[in-house]
């Protein structure tokens, strides 16, 4: 809080939002609030001191929000760390609907950046300017990939094989009637694929797979 006029002073509001300029003589003054990222209404107030204390009518700080949604394959993606940098820095996480909202954000320039292990995002980040209004629709799409292959026995498709994926992400799926399997929604990272079915041994016993910006196919096994 800045006081200008017959005397110049600066003070700060307390936890209740209250402030007091003491040892102020008679005269004309202007009281002006300021805090990074906030606009105030009114911008300032004119005050005349004439033989008595003066209670200045309150100021109202105005803040806004930045919000959006993160999806993957058209479905909401929860647990994405959303970082806000710029005039204010904050970190939050997308909810079960893939939604996020940065609240108590004042006017200024910001960058919103999503991150989650194993995922790439488009766009990588988003530049946002807040200027007197909420900003919505700052959406991101997570990019994931798949690991797929076929399981056979004596050259014929082998259905009902339990396929386990471990590593950056853990998943379980089963080969279909054609002996095919696919692990979907798999992000970049290192994985191990392991087949199992009672009464069968498999070659290889498992496969190490690295996903790096593309789907991985041909991860085949033979049962005997």
Phi and psi in degrees as a GROMACS rama.xvg file:
@    title "Ramachandran Plot"
@    xaxis  label "Phi"
@    yaxis  label "Psi"
@TYPE xy
-111.458  134.434  UNK-2
-112.64  126.254  UNK-3
-129.618  158.34  UNK-4
130.301  -128.423  UNK-5
-60.3947  -31.3058  UNK-6
-138.703  146.194  UNK-7
-111.886  130.9  UNK-8
-147.382  161.987  UNK-9
-136.643  137.279  UNK-10
-143.926  178.267  UNK-11
-130.023  142.622  UNK-12
-66.5579  148.054  UNK-13
-88.8912  -170.259  UNK-14
-64.3009  -17.9635  UNK-15
-94.9857  2.18787  UNK-16
80.1767  8.64651  UNK-17
-91.4759  154.026  UNK-18
-146.927  156.093  UNK-19
-145.117  129.831  UNK-20
-98.5292  118.264  UNK-21
-102.984  164.77  UNK-22
53.7268  56.2965  UNK-23
-114.009  124.737  UNK-24
-87.1893  177.355  UNK-25
-58.3485  147.713  UNK-26
149.131  -179.416  UNK-27
-101.151  136.058  UNK-28
-136.007  162.692  UNK-29
-128.532  128.494  UNK-30
-104.746  127.152  UNK-31
-131.835  122.876  UNK-32
-89.6453  151.166  UNK-33
-155.376  140.987  UNK-34
-158.924  134.83  UNK-35
-54.2907  129.299  UNK-36
88.9067  -3.81642  UNK-37
-115.651  145.281  UNK-38
-109.919  153.292  UNK-39
-126.211  147.131  UNK-40
-126.559  122.692  UNK-41
-71.7815  170.577  UNK-42
-62.8328  -38.771  UNK-43
-156.81  172.698  UNK-44
-134.631  139.231  UNK-45
-90.8412  135.219  UNK-46
-133.599  137.084  UNK-47
-116.417  123.507  UNK-48
-100.091  125.877  UNK-49
-144.976  76.645  UNK-50
80.7724  11.9223  UNK-51
-158.369  158.303  UNK-52
-63.6748  150.859  UNK-53
-124.662  128.159  UNK-54
-96.2268  116.623  UNK-55
-81.7961  132.305  UNK-56
-54.4828  149.282  UNK-57
-69.9391  159.823  UNK-58
-105.834  149.84  UNK-59
-117.561  120.816  UNK-60
-82.1398  136.894  UNK-61
-110.782  128.872  UNK-62
-127.418  170.182  UNK-63
-136.653  -172.927  UNK-64
-136.554  156.415  UNK-65
-122.548  128.389  UNK-66
-143.231  163.208  UNK-67
-178.321  -167.476  UNK-68
-137.544  146.971  UNK-69
-118.685  129.332  UNK-70
-128.871  163.561  UNK-71
-143.487  124.466  UNK-72
58.8032  29.3639  UNK-73
83.858  -5.70623  UNK-74
-104.615  149.96  UNK-75
-60.3295  144.104  UNK-76
-117.772  109.422  UNK-77
-88.2042  169.073  UNK-78
72.0513  16.585  UNK-79
-86.4318  128.532  UNK-80
-78.2671  120.679  UNK-81
-107.852  119.7  UNK-82
-108.113  131.773  UNK-83
-111.023  126.431  UNK-84
-129.891  158.67  UNK-85
129.386  -129.506  UNK-86
-59.8072  -31.787  UNK-87
-137.639  145.085  UNK-88
-112.461  130.902  UNK-89
-148.805  160.255  UNK-90
-137.87  130.772  UNK-91
-138.312  -178.567  UNK-92
-130.634  141.917  UNK-93
-65.4485  146.803  UNK-94
-88.133  -169.843  UNK-95
-62.7628  -20.8653  UNK-96
-94.7688  5.28716  UNK-97
77.7642  7.71917  UNK-98
-90.8871  153.083  UNK-99
-145.568  151.473  UNK-100
-144.626  123.492  UNK-101
-91.4632  115.334  UNK-102
-102.669  169.096  UNK-103
53.6735  55.1799  UNK-104
-115.094  124.665  UNK-105
-91.5924  178.509  UNK-106
-56.5275  144.711  UNK-107
151.457  -179.408  UNK-108
-103.033  135.532  UNK-109
-136.299  162.059  UNK-110
-128.82  128.354  UNK-111
-105.312  127.125  UNK-112
-130.906  123.529  UNK-113
-91.7655  151.814  UNK-114
-155.466  139.656  UNK-115
-158.809  133.507  UNK-116
-53.5179  129.393  UNK-117
90.4809  -4.42645  UNK-118
-117.122  143.289  UNK-119
-102.666  155.133  UNK-120
-129.347  146.902  UNK-121
-126.926  122.165  UNK-122
-70.5868  168.825  UNK-123
-63.3794  -39.7263  UNK-124
-154.458  173.81  UNK-125
-135.324  128.902  UNK-126
-87.664  129.997  UNK-127
-129.778  133.514  UNK-128
-113.661  121.036  UNK-129
-97.6144  123.355  UNK-130
-144.614  75.8592  UNK-131
82.8819  13.9968  UNK-132
-161.512  157.721  UNK-133
-63.7965  151.597  UNK-134
-118.615  119.79  UNK-135
-114.951  178.085  UNK-136
71.3002  23.4662  UNK-137
-87.7664  78.8007  UNK-138
-97.8611  152.341  UNK-139
-134.174  150.76  UNK-140
-118.147  123.555  UNK-141
-80.8826  136.745  UNK-142
-104.327  125.045  UNK-143
-127.235  174.736  UNK-144
-134.512  -172.506  UNK-145
-137.152  155.974  UNK-146
-120.585  128.256  UNK-147
-142.912  162.628  UNK-148
-176.751  -166.653  UNK-149
-137.051  145.176  UNK-150
-117.112  130.003  UNK-151
-128.015  163.09  UNK-152
-139.435  119.848  UNK-153
55.9741  34.9776  UNK-154
85.0982  -6.51711  UNK-155
-103.339  150.133  UNK-156
-58.9419  141.665  UNK-157
-116.978  109.084  UNK-158
-86.4356  163.737  UNK-159
73.4165  18.8327  UNK-160
-85.3962  128.028  UNK-161
-77.7682  121.124  UNK-162
-108.843  121.459  UNK-163
-109.112  133.87  UNK-164
-112.351  127.025  UNK-165
-130.793  159.679  UNK-166
129.169  -130.094  UNK-167
-58.4249  -35.4679  UNK-168
-134.643  145.799  UNK-169
-111.288  131.587  UNK-170
-148.422  160.149  UNK-171
-134.527  135.018  UNK-172
-141.742  178.094  UNK-173
-132.008  141.607  UNK-174
-66.1664  145.177  UNK-175
-88.3422  -170.028  UNK-176
-62.4762  -22.01  UNK-177
-92.4429  3.71109  UNK-178
79.0498  7.47574  UNK-179
-89.8015  151.842  UNK-180
-143.599  153.429  UNK-181
-146.349  127.643  UNK-182
-96.2272  116.255  UNK-183
-101.577  168.778  UNK-184
51.8816  57.5568  UNK-185
-114.47  124.746  UNK-186
-89.2101  175.67  UNK-187
-56.1388  143.888  UNK-188
152.752  -175.238  UNK-189
-105.232  134.682  UNK-190
-135.91  161.817  UNK-191
-128.813  129.257  UNK-192
-106.143  127.193  UNK-193
-131.005  123.155  UNK-194
-91.835  152.693  UNK-195
-156.319  138.076  UNK-196
-158.229  132.528  UNK-197
-54.0249  130.492  UNK-198
91.1643  -1.75883  UNK-199
-122.147  143.927  UNK-200
-105.72  153.316  UNK-201
-126.6  146.403  UNK-202
-127.334  122.6  UNK-203
-71.2256  169.845  UNK-204
-64.518  -38.7133  UNK-205
-157.263  171.695  UNK-206
-130.874  134.27  UNK-207
-88.8631  131.289  UNK-208
-130.058  133.727  UNK-209
-113.699  121.882  UNK-210
-98.6664  123.886  UNK-211
-144.735  78.9576  UNK-212
80.0912  15.5984  UNK-213
-161.411  158.537  UNK-214
-68.946  154.259  UNK-215
-120.766  121.268  UNK-216
-116.3  178.182  UNK-217
70.5261  24.0044  UNK-218
-89.0748  80.3978  UNK-219
-99.9855  152.776  UNK-220
-135.486  152.666  UNK-221
-119.499  127.131  UNK-222
-96.7899  149.258  UNK-223
